């Protein structure tokens, strides 16, 4: 793999960045504005996976032959790469999951559920993706405890006063997203972690929308649980990460039972391995693991700072451009926003917007974005959403505006 | 479907029905109501049925959704009025089948044939069949 990054992304080298994504070669007119749903894939990451599949394939931890040993080494090296990507030297803080949703559900069932008792509460926010909302809601219903949902203000920022009031000594977990997948709001997670830790409450951070362009380090942020998906950081579908702070590792219980996660099995009993290996029941998604570690390498080569700067430029440029179309309403004006903008067009349903823009080669998402409580609080049924990644350009935002103006004219 | 085709379709069939939907109002007195809801996109309507015996006399609808779902529901209301239950069920089933299978039916209302031809409209079949499927589900549950 040869990388050419580590420098500011600008209009002169964005073409070079785009060359790493074959989809833009095969579909040069594609304006892909749906990276919050999934990123496009760079050649190097797909190549890393396919190289393993074609030339190195063997199951891990189950053979003494060279091919299996190499596969095992590559698998565990991937764990180390992800740990380092997250600022940890301890690869045993990192578990591979099927994605963000699976990782959150593991925390809910493997860590939180066994410790819940009457009078407890769980704190989350109204802007969460359903994946970081329903698991807590279900636990609260099951054990008759309180789900405290932090609202947002009229701009789309979390009500931090309310959050502070909600967290008390009966709170068993605070679960919050780093970046809202609907509004693009960047939440002050360092502040939230500090508030929660002052009352000895652990914090889960959903980094699905931030992992590719924010420096997220367990050493600096001191979160308790971190979750994210491979496919939103240029990696493959079906693989994700759960990082658990060392102090909680012993409390992570097995979830699924099977081979690979045991120390000893007798007819009478089974002894399990410790986290993260106690989550590895059955054969894991080995090529997915190799893919997500290749994605971490790709992002490091690109430089998170470069990418974040690029996304901020695109976000504020798009906000300016869209604000000049009077028939559009931008949904949410948070203090800090990155990579994601929701909007509505007067009298035109977001699905109709998406269908018409599709005819101009523009891919955007319309609907509720798995955030029904958020839209209900905002009095909305749906939005159109654009989201950016490293391969997007200001010219694409101009095309979006042109297409929207044409649609609005046609509709009137 | 090209962009021109899409614009022509919307201009001639969808937008007029969307802008002036038939019986688009929430009524308080009805014989039964059906919810048509797509949790994936948020489109949500209520259909209000008035009937005499087993004959549907009036259908009203109200709610929120895209131009396609609203236009399709408007046509549904026009189509089902005056029908006995069994004919309304049969028409609704045929319309949904037309959109979701290789089966084709010739409908008396030309506008229904136009809508049914949109089975290959990327990602929008759910919008078109929303109300019709809700009617099918309601009567299937009722019958069972």
Interface residues (C-beta under 8 A of the other chain):
Chain A: X348 X349 X350 X351 X352 X354 X355 X356 X358 X359 X360 X366 X367 X368 X372 X375 X381 X382 X410 X411
Chain B: X2 X3 X6 X7 X10 X11 X15 X40 X41 X42 X43 X44 X64 X65 X66 X67 X68 X121 X122 X123 X124 X127
